[in-house]
Amino acid sequence: MKTRTHTILFGTACPSFEDWSKTSDIPYEKEGEWDYISYIVNWHDVMHCKTPSPYLSELQQAFKDNPEIENITLEVI
């Protein structure tokens, strides 16, 4: 039997994540209800984004530092 380990990387969504995502042209999946919302972005979209921002740089660095990660879940707190 083969097993596979899934590693999940969590972060905090910026207050205007949806606006930033639209401006940066980075698609996301939105999960949760009104009391708990998270956004999921994937490696390909983040690493190929050409709209520079400090937030994008942090996400790209997180993917570079964790090459096994395919998605990052950003929580709204």
C-alpha positions in Angstrom: 0.0 0.0 0.0 1.3 3.5 -0.9 0.6 6.5 1.2 0.8 10.1 0.2 1.4 13.1 2.6 -0.5 16.3 1.9 1.1 19.5 3.3 -1.1 22.5 3.7 0.3 26.1 3.9 -2.0 28.6 5.6 -1.7 32.4 5.6 -3.7 35.5 6.3 -5.7 37.2 3.5 -5.2 40.9 3.1 -8.3 42.9 4.0 -9.1 43.6 0.3 -8.1 40.2 -1.0 -10.9 39.9 -3.6 -10.1 43.4 -5.1 -6.4 42.6 -5.1 -7.0 39.2 -6.8 -9.1 40.8 -9.6 -6.5 43.6 -10.2 -3.7 41.0 -10.2 -5.8 38.6 -12.4 -5.3 35.7 -9.9 -8.2 33.4 -9.7 -9.1 31.9 -6.3 -11.6 29.5 -4.7 -13.6 30.9 -1.9 -14.7 28.6 0.9 -16.7 29.0 4.1 -19.6 31.0 5.4 -20.0 34.5 6.7 -18.3 33.7 10.0 -15.3 31.9 8.4 -14.0 32.6 5.0 -10.9 31.4 3.3 -9.4 31.8 -0.2 -7.3 29.2 -2.0 -4.7 30.2 -4.6 -2.6 27.9 -6.6 1.1 27.8 -7.5 0.7 28.3 -11.3 -1.5 31.4 -11.0 0.6 33.1 -8.3 4.0 32.3 -9.9 2.9 33.5 -13.4 1.4 36.7 -12.2 3.0 39.8 -13.8 1.3 42.5 -11.6 3.8 43.4 -8.9 2.8 44.0 -5.3 4.2 43.3 -1.9 1.4 40.8 -1.2 2.3 38.9 -4.4 5.9 38.8 -3.5 5.1 37.2 -0.2 2.9 34.5 -1.8 5.6 33.8 -4.4 8.2 33.5 -1.7 6.0 31.1 0.3 5.8 28.8 -2.8 9.5 29.1 -3.4 10.2 28.2 0.2 7.8 25.2 0.1 8.2 23.6 -3.3 6.0 20.7 -2.4 3.0 23.0 -2.0 0.5 23.4 -4.8 -2.0 25.6 -3.1 -2.0 28.2 -0.2 -5.1 28.7 1.9 -5.5 32.3 3.1 -7.8 32.8 6.0 -9.8 36.0 6.8 -9.3 36.8 10.4 
